[in-house]
Amino acid sequence: MEDRPINHSLNLTDTHSLPEEDKSVLQIWGNNSLHGHVKISGAKNSALAIMAGAVLCPTDCRLRNVPSLVDVKRMSQILAALGVKIEHNGDTLEINASHIGQSKAPYELVSQLRASFFVIGPVLARMGVARVPLPGGCAIGARPVDLHVRGLQAMGAEVHIDHGIVHAYVPGSNRRLKGAKIYLDYPSVGATETLMMAATLAEGETTLENAAQEPEVVDLANFCRAMGARIRGAGTNTIVISGVPSLHSVDYPIIPDRIEAGTFLVAGAITYSELTISPVVPDHLTAVIAKLQDIGAKVIAEGPNCLRLVPGRLRATDIETLPYPGFPTDMQAPFMALLTKSEGDGVITETVFENRLGHVPELNRMGADIRVKGKHALIRGVSMLSGAPVVATDLRASAALVIAALAADGQTTIQRLHHLDRGYDDLEGKLRKLGAKVQRVQDKADVAVEADKALSAPSQISTPPHSSLQEL
């Protein structure tokens, strides 16, 4: 494979620079009010899919408002391994996929980023052949790729899995996929995006039924349309794609991150702080805003892309996660942190992922009163949370611990920050601008050892008074 230049500031070729090797911790001193404005970064889940979608274009693409995240760096590594030229300038990515030198994504990279499996659709559409390792395990539950595979097979691809590698190729002389009518058993965002990208260059018309309706799917469709793709229905449960022979260059801005926006709104609510956030698309936050107002906060539109959080007395509510436009699973953990400080009993039901309650023991360590039964978490509000050493178990769990720490009495130390860095662009820097007392401490071995000792001593864990915590 021909070497292609990558901006060295990304550190893409040095896997040891990734945060798994980083032993830093986040220290937060709670019980401080916040105030000011938060600039919301580009959406992680849009950026990753659109970066994969840039492979469809044989000429230059420019992506703007790209967040600075570990997952974005990993996707850049994967694209570079395929022969894509990438340059990163601030929040702009310059991508040129004119010379794809490999049709196989490396396992060591795909295993670290599930979203990297998205490349199978555009690579197969461009090259007629693709080899992508099966994604690695995930802390929040299984996310199988069978919907992706069955959809590609319906479009005429031969697909088989051998030694953990998905091999896909398009038979025939022109190596083009064929349009098909595809029904998804579940409205999977990943499968919807993979098949939509693959269909843009297919012969004929493809219909995706029971498609995911998330804003990130719409953003990807708009990106593909800006390159000349013919897509209609994105944002509904039926998407129709009419294939075209080729796509062209584009300069495209990523939408604001609705999950980051929701996280800061929750941070304002739990600390009884008035905050403004922008840019946002308020329609993307309908379910989050409704639940915040149920809990007692007010969310006021200050303009077409700006929201103001006005805090109020917190009261319990019930939440059930659902595919969009339902309540997002990515906001479940932050809202659980909020409910720990709300008056009364609330119930959170997680229906999207089967193992996304790993933050419960850590919140209980801080004095929360939560018990788990199956996919339900019962939260009884407490008057005070206490700072404690805690460990992030996944990306959104890390945000929940930060939120709880902001409202806790004393100091909280959060380990495994690589989860946080995967999905939040300079979260601690933004919090400091709001007045939070937070710092990242590098190579603080004594802090880590102290936290490990606490974690290994069950007697130190604060358990709910009315029930023993069910093991997850």
C-alpha positions as CSV (number, residue, x, y, z in Angstrom):
1,M,0.0,0.0,0.0
2,E,1.3,3.4,-0.9
3,D,2.0,5.6,2.1
4,R,-0.2,8.7,2.3
5,P,0.5,11.8,4.3
6,I,-1.4,12.4,7.5
7,N,-1.2,15.5,9.6
8,H,1.3,14.5,12.3
9,S,-0.6,16.3,15.1
10,L,-3.2,13.6,15.0
11,N,-0.7,11.0,16.3
12,L,-2.6,8.5,14.2
13,T,0.3,6.1,13.7
14,D,1.3,5.9,17.3
15,T,-1.2,3.6,19.0
16,H,0.6,4.1,22.4
17,S,-0.6,7.7,22.3
18,L,-4.2,6.6,22.6
19,P,-5.8,7.0,26.1
20,E,-5.7,3.3,27.0
21,E,-2.1,4.0,27.9
22,D,-3.0,7.1,29.8
23,K,-3.1,6.6,33.5
24,S,-4.5,10.1,34.2
25,V,-7.6,10.7,36.4
26,L,-10.1,13.4,36.6
27,Q,-10.6,15.2,39.9
28,I,-13.7,17.2,40.6
29,W,-14.6,19.2,43.6
30,G,-18.4,19.4,43.8
31,N,-21.1,21.7,45.2
32,N,-20.2,24.6,43.0
33,S,-22.7,26.5,40.9
34,L,-22.0,26.9,37.1
35,H,-22.7,29.8,34.9
36,G,-22.0,30.9,31.4
37,H,-22.2,29.6,27.8
38,V,-21.2,26.2,26.4
39,K,-20.1,25.8,22.7
40,I,-21.4,22.5,21.5
41,S,-19.1,20.5,19.3
42,G,-19.9,18.5,16.2
43,A,-21.8,15.2,16.6
44,K,-19.5,12.2,17.2
45,N,-21.9,9.7,15.7
46,S,-22.4,11.9,12.6
47,A,-18.7,12.5,12.1
48,L,-17.8,8.8,12.2
49,A,-20.4,7.8,9.7
50,I,-19.7,10.7,7.4
51,M,-15.9,10.0,7.5
52,A,-16.7,6.5,6.3
53,G,-19.1,8.0,3.7
54,A,-16.3,10.1,2.3
55,V,-14.8,6.9,0.8
56,L,-17.7,6.9,-1.7
57,C,-16.2,10.0,-3.3
58,P,-13.2,9.6,-5.6
59,T,-12.2,13.3,-5.2
60,D,-11.7,15.7,-2.3
61,C,-14.1,16.1,0.6
62,R,-13.9,18.7,3.3
63,L,-15.7,18.1,6.6
64,R,-16.2,21.0,9.0
65,N,-17.2,21.1,12.7
66,V,-15.5,17.7,13.4
67,P,-15.0,17.1,17.1
68,S,-11.6,16.4,18.5
69,L,-12.1,12.9,19.9
70,V,-10.2,9.6,20.2
71,D,-12.9,7.9,18.1
72,V,-12.4,10.4,15.3
73,K,-8.6,9.7,15.4
74,R,-9.2,6.0,15.3
75,M,-11.5,6.3,12.3
76,S,-8.8,8.4,10.6
77,Q,-6.3,5.6,11.3
78,I,-8.6,3.1,9.7
79,L,-9.2,5.2,6.6
80,A,-5.5,5.9,6.3
81,A,-4.8,2.1,6.4
82,L,-7.2,1.8,3.4
83,G,-5.1,4.4,1.5
84,V,-7.2,7.4,2.1
85,K,-5.3,10.7,2.4
86,I,-6.4,12.7,5.5
87,E,-5.4,16.1,6.8
88,H,-6.7,17.5,10.1
89,N,-6.7,21.3,10.5
90,G,-8.5,22.4,13.7
91,D,-12.1,21.2,13.4
92,T,-11.8,20.6,9.7
93,L,-10.9,17.3,8.0
94,E,-9.6,17.2,4.4
95,I,-10.3,13.7,3.0
96,N,-9.2,12.3,-0.4
97,A,-10.2,8.7,-1.2
98,S,-9.1,8.8,-4.9
99,H,-6.6,6.0,-4.4
100,I,-7.8,3.3,-2.1
101,G,-4.9,1.0,-1.8
102,Q,-6.4,-1.7,0.4
103,S,-9.9,-3.2,0.7
104,K,-9.1,-4.6,4.2
105,A,-9.4,-2.6,7.4
106,P,-6.9,-3.8,10.0
107,Y,-8.2,-5.8,12.9
108,E,-6.2,-3.9,15.6
109,L,-8.1,-0.7,14.7
110,V,-11.5,-2.1,14.0
111,S,-11.5,-3.9,17.3
112,Q,-11.2,-0.6,19.1
113,L,-14.0,1.2,17.3
114,R,-17.3,-0.5,16.4
115,A,-18.3,2.3,14.1
116,S,-15.4,1.4,11.9
117,F,-17.5,-1.5,10.5
118,F,-19.4,1.2,8.6
119,V,-16.6,1.2,6.0
120,I,-17.8,-2.1,4.6
121,G,-20.6,-0.4,2.8
122,P,-18.8,2.4,1.0
123,V,-15.7,0.3,0.3
124,L,-17.8,-2.4,-1.2
125,A,-19.7,0.1,-3.3
126,R,-16.5,1.7,-4.6
127,M,-14.2,-1.3,-5.0
128,G,-16.6,-4.2,-5.5
129,V,-14.8,-6.0,-2.7
130,A,-14.2,-5.4,1.0
131,R,-12.7,-7.3,3.9
132,V,-13.5,-6.0,7.4
133,P,-12.9,-7.7,10.7
134,L,-15.9,-8.3,12.9
135,P,-16.0,-5.5,15.6
136,G,-14.7,-6.3,19.0
137,G,-16.7,-6.7,22.2
138,C,-18.6,-3.8,23.7
139,A,-19.1,-2.9,27.3
140,I,-22.7,-1.9,26.9
141,G,-23.8,-5.1,25.2
142,A,-23.8,-7.0,21.9
143,R,-24.3,-5.1,18.7
144,P,-24.4,-7.8,16.0
145,V,-23.7,-7.0,12.3
146,D,-26.1,-9.6,10.9
147,L,-28.5,-6.8,9.7
148,H,-25.6,-5.2,7.7
149,V,-24.6,-8.6,6.2
150,R,-28.1,-9.6,5.2
151,G,-28.8,-6.2,3.6
152,L,-25.6,-6.4,1.5
153,Q,-26.5,-9.9,0.4
154,A,-29.9,-8.7,-0.6
155,M,-28.1,-6.1,-2.8
156,G,-26.2,-8.9,-4.6
157,A,-23.0,-9.2,-2.6
158,E,-21.5,-12.5,-1.8
159,V,-20.6,-12.4,1.9
160,H,-19.0,-15.0,4.2
161,I,-17.2,-14.8,7.5
162,D,-13.9,-16.6,7.9
163,H,-11.6,-16.4,10.9
164,G,-13.3,-13.3,12.2
165,I,-13.1,-11.4,8.9
166,V,-16.2,-10.4,6.9
167,H,-15.4,-11.0,3.2
168,A,-17.7,-9.3,0.8
169,Y,-17.5,-9.0,-3.0
170,V,-19.8,-8.2,-5.9
171,P,-19.9,-10.8,-8.7
172,G,-20.3,-9.7,-12.3
173,S,-18.2,-7.7,-14.7
174,N,-19.2,-4.2,-13.5
175,R,-18.8,-5.1,-9.8
176,R,-21.8,-2.9,-8.8
177,L,-24.3,-3.7,-6.2
178,K,-28.0,-4.0,-7.2
179,G,-30.9,-2.1,-5.7
180,A,-33.1,-4.1,-3.4
181,K,-36.0,-3.9,-1.0
182,I,-34.7,-4.5,2.5
183,Y,-36.6,-4.7,5.8
184,L,-34.6,-4.3,9.0
185,D,-35.7,-6.5,11.8
186,Y,-34.6,-3.7,14.2
187,P,-34.1,0.1,13.3
188,S,-30.4,-0.2,13.7
189,V,-28.5,3.1,13.1
190,G,-25.4,1.3,12.0
191,A,-27.2,-1.0,9.6
192,T,-29.3,1.8,8.2
193,E,-26.2,3.9,7.6
194,T,-24.1,1.1,6.1
195,L,-26.8,0.0,3.6
196,M,-27.7,3.6,2.7
197,M,-24.1,4.3,1.8
198,A,-23.7,1.1,-0.1
199,A,-26.9,1.8,-2.1
200,T,-25.8,5.3,-3.3
201,L,-23.6,3.7,-6.0
202,A,-25.8,0.6,-6.7
203,E,-27.7,0.0,-9.9
204,G,-31.3,0.7,-9.5
205,E,-33.4,1.6,-6.4
206,T,-33.0,0.5,-2.8
207,T,-35.7,0.8,-0.2
208,L,-34.8,0.5,3.5
209,E,-37.9,-0.3,5.6
210,N,-38.0,0.0,9.4
211,A,-34.9,2.3,9.0
212,A,-33.4,4.2,11.9
213,Q,-34.7,7.8,12.1
214,E,-31.9,9.4,14.2
215,P,-30.6,12.9,13.3
216,E,-27.2,11.4,12.5
217,V,-28.8,9.2,9.8
218,V,-30.3,12.3,8.3
219,D,-27.0,14.1,8.5
220,L,-25.3,11.3,6.6
221,A,-28.1,11.3,4.0
222,N,-27.6,15.1,3.6
223,F,-23.9,14.6,3.2
224,C,-24.4,12.0,0.5
225,R,-27.0,14.2,-1.2
226,A,-24.5,17.0,-1.2
227,M,-22.1,14.7,-3.1
228,G,-24.8,14.0,-5.7
229,A,-26.6,10.9,-4.2
230,R,-30.3,10.5,-4.7
231,I,-31.8,9.8,-1.3
232,R,-35.3,10.5,0.0
233,G,-37.1,9.7,3.2
234,A,-34.2,10.0,5.7
235,G,-35.6,10.8,9.1
236,T,-38.6,8.5,8.5
237,N,-38.8,4.7,8.8
238,T,-38.6,4.3,5.0
239,I,-35.6,5.5,3.0
240,V,-35.4,5.2,-0.7
241,I,-32.0,5.4,-2.5
242,S,-31.7,5.6,-6.3
243,G,-28.2,4.7,-7.2
244,V,-25.9,6.9,-9.3
245,P,-22.7,6.1,-11.2
246,S,-20.4,8.3,-9.1
247,L,-20.3,11.1,-6.5
248,H,-18.5,14.4,-6.4
249,S,-16.5,16.7,-4.0
250,V,-18.3,18.4,-1.1
251,D,-17.7,20.9,1.7
252,Y,-19.9,19.8,4.5
253,P,-20.5,20.8,8.2
254,I,-21.3,18.2,10.8
255,I,-24.4,18.8,12.9
256,P,-24.1,19.7,16.6
257,D,-23.9,16.9,19.1
258,R,-27.3,16.4,20.7
259,I,-25.8,14.1,23.4
260,E,-23.2,16.6,24.4
261,A,-25.9,19.3,24.5
262,G,-28.1,17.1,26.7
263,T,-25.2,16.3,29.0
264,F,-24.6,20.0,29.7
265,L,-28.3,20.7,30.2
266,V,-28.3,17.9,32.8
267,A,-25.2,19.4,34.5
268,G,-26.9,22.7,34.8
269,A,-30.0,21.1,36.3
270,I,-28.2,19.0,38.9
271,T,-26.1,22.0,40.1
272,Y,-29.0,24.4,40.0
273,S,-27.2,26.6,37.5
274,E,-28.4,28.7,34.6
275,L,-26.5,27.9,31.4
276,T,-26.9,28.6,27.7
277,I,-25.7,26.2,25.0
278,S,-25.2,26.6,21.3
279,P,-25.2,25.7,18.5
280,V,-27.9,23.1,18.9
281,V,-30.9,21.8,16.8
282,P,-33.7,22.0,19.4
283,D,-35.8,19.4,17.5
284,H,-33.1,16.8,18.1
285,L,-33.5,17.3,21.9
286,T,-37.3,17.0,22.1
287,A,-37.4,13.9,24.3
288,V,-34.5,15.2,26.5
289,I,-36.1,18.6,27.0
290,A,-39.5,17.0,27.9
291,K,-37.9,14.9,30.6
292,L,-35.9,17.8,32.0
293,Q,-39.1,19.8,32.3
294,D,-40.8,16.8,34.0
295,I,-38.0,16.8,36.5
296,G,-38.4,20.5,37.2
297,A,-35.9,22.4,35.0
298,K,-37.0,24.8,32.3
299,V,-35.4,24.9,28.8
300,I,-36.0,28.1,26.9
301,A,-35.2,28.8,23.3
302,E,-33.0,31.9,23.1
303,G,-32.8,31.7,19.3
304,P,-33.0,29.2,16.5
305,N,-29.9,27.4,17.7
306,C,-29.5,28.4,21.3
307,L,-31.1,27.0,24.5
308,R,-31.1,28.4,28.1
309,L,-31.4,26.0,31.1
310,V,-33.2,27.6,34.1
311,P,-32.9,25.3,37.1
312,G,-35.8,24.4,39.4
313,R,-36.6,22.0,42.3
314,L,-35.9,18.5,41.1
315,R,-38.6,15.8,41.3
316,A,-38.5,12.1,40.2
317,T,-39.8,10.8,36.9
318,D,-39.8,7.6,34.9
319,I,-37.7,7.2,31.7
320,E,-37.7,4.4,29.1
321,T,-35.0,4.4,26.4
322,L,-36.2,3.9,22.8
323,P,-34.9,4.4,19.3
324,Y,-35.3,8.0,18.0
325,P,-37.6,9.9,18.4
326,G,-37.8,8.2,21.8
327,F,-35.6,9.0,24.7
328,P,-32.0,8.3,23.7
329,T,-30.1,5.5,25.4
330,D,-27.0,7.7,25.3
331,M,-28.7,10.1,27.8
332,Q,-29.8,7.3,30.2
333,A,-26.7,7.4,32.4
334,P,-26.6,11.2,32.7
335,F,-30.3,11.3,33.6
336,M,-29.8,8.6,36.2
337,A,-27.2,10.8,37.9
338,L,-29.8,13.6,37.9
339,L,-32.5,11.4,39.4
340,T,-30.2,10.6,42.3
341,K,-30.8,14.2,43.5
342,S,-34.5,14.4,42.6
343,E,-37.2,14.1,45.2
344,G,-39.1,10.8,45.2
345,D,-38.7,7.5,43.4
346,G,-38.0,7.2,39.7
347,V,-37.6,4.2,37.3
348,I,-35.3,4.0,34.3
349,T,-35.9,1.2,31.9
350,E,-33.1,0.4,29.4
351,T,-34.5,-1.3,26.3
352,V,-31.8,-0.6,23.7
353,F,-28.7,-2.3,25.2
354,E,-28.8,-5.2,27.6
355,N,-25.8,-4.2,29.7
356,R,-25.9,-0.5,30.1
357,L,-26.3,-0.1,33.8
358,G,-22.7,-0.5,34.8
359,H,-22.6,3.0,36.3
360,V,-25.1,2.0,39.1
361,P,-22.5,0.6,41.5
362,E,-20.3,3.7,41.0
363,L,-23.2,6.1,41.6
364,N,-24.1,4.1,44.7
365,R,-20.5,4.5,45.9
366,M,-21.1,8.2,45.9
367,G,-24.2,7.8,48.1
368,A,-26.9,7.3,45.5
369,D,-29.8,4.9,46.3
370,I,-30.3,2.8,43.2
371,R,-31.3,-0.8,42.9
372,V,-31.4,-2.9,39.7
373,K,-33.9,-5.5,38.6
374,G,-33.3,-6.8,35.1
375,K,-33.5,-3.9,32.7
376,H,-35.0,-1.6,35.3
377,A,-33.1,0.8,37.7
378,L,-35.1,2.1,40.6
379,I,-33.7,5.4,41.9
380,R,-34.7,6.9,45.2
381,G,-33.5,10.5,45.5
382,V,-31.1,11.4,48.2
383,S,-30.3,14.8,49.8
384,M,-26.6,14.6,49.3
385,L,-24.0,12.8,47.2
386,S,-20.4,12.4,48.5
387,G,-17.2,12.5,46.5
388,A,-15.5,9.2,46.1
389,P,-13.0,7.3,43.9
390,V,-15.0,5.9,40.9
391,V,-14.3,4.1,37.7
392,A,-16.0,4.8,34.3
393,T,-17.4,1.7,32.7
394,D,-18.3,3.2,29.3
395,L,-18.6,6.5,27.5
396,R,-21.9,7.7,28.8
397,A,-21.3,6.2,32.2
398,S,-18.2,8.5,32.5
399,A,-20.4,11.5,31.8
400,A,-22.9,10.4,34.5
401,L,-20.0,10.2,37.0
402,V,-18.9,13.7,36.0
403,I,-22.4,15.1,36.5
404,A,-22.8,13.4,39.9
405,A,-19.4,14.7,41.0
406,L,-20.4,18.3,40.1
407,A,-23.2,18.0,42.7
408,A,-21.4,15.9,45.3
409,D,-19.9,17.1,48.5
410,G,-16.1,16.9,48.4
411,Q,-13.7,15.5,45.9
412,T,-14.5,12.8,43.3
413,T,-11.7,11.0,41.4
414,I,-12.7,9.4,38.1
415,Q,-10.6,6.7,36.5
416,R,-10.5,5.2,32.9
417,L,-10.8,8.6,31.2
418,H,-10.3,7.0,27.8
419,H,-14.1,6.4,27.8
420,L,-14.7,10.1,28.3
421,D,-12.2,11.1,25.6
422,R,-14.0,8.9,23.1
423,G,-17.1,11.1,23.0
424,Y,-16.6,14.5,24.7
425,D,-14.5,17.2,23.1
426,D,-12.5,18.9,26.0
427,L,-15.3,18.3,28.6
428,E,-13.2,19.4,31.5
429,G,-12.1,22.6,29.7
430,K,-15.7,23.5,29.0
431,L,-16.6,22.8,32.6
432,R,-13.8,25.0,33.9
433,K,-15.1,27.9,31.8
434,L,-18.4,27.5,33.5
435,G,-16.7,27.7,36.9
436,A,-16.4,24.0,37.8
437,K,-13.4,22.9,39.9
438,V,-12.0,20.1,37.8
439,Q,-8.6,19.0,36.8
440,R,-7.0,16.1,35.0
441,V,-4.0,14.7,36.9
442,Q,-1.4,12.9,34.8
443,D,0.4,9.8,36.1
444,K,-1.1,10.1,39.5
445,A,-0.1,6.5,40.5
446,D,-0.9,7.0,44.2
447,V,-4.5,8.2,43.4
448,A,-5.0,5.2,41.2
449,V,-3.7,2.7,43.8
450,E,-5.9,4.3,46.5
451,A,-8.9,4.0,44.2
452,D,-8.1,0.4,43.4
453,K,-8.0,-0.4,47.1
454,A,-11.4,1.2,47.6
455,L,-12.8,-0.8,44.7
456,S,-11.5,-4.1,46.0
457,A,-13.1,-3.6,49.4
458,P,-16.9,-4.3,49.2
459,S,-17.4,-3.0,52.7
460,Q,-16.6,0.5,51.4
461,I,-19.4,0.4,48.8
462,S,-22.5,2.4,49.8
463,T,-25.5,0.2,49.1
464,P,-29.1,1.2,49.1
465,P,-30.8,0.9,52.5
466,H,-33.9,-0.7,51.1
467,S,-32.3,-3.3,48.9
468,S,-29.0,-5.0,48.2
469,L,-27.6,-4.0,44.8
470,Q,-28.1,-6.7,42.2
471,E,-24.8,-7.6,40.5
472,L,-24.7,-6.6,36.9
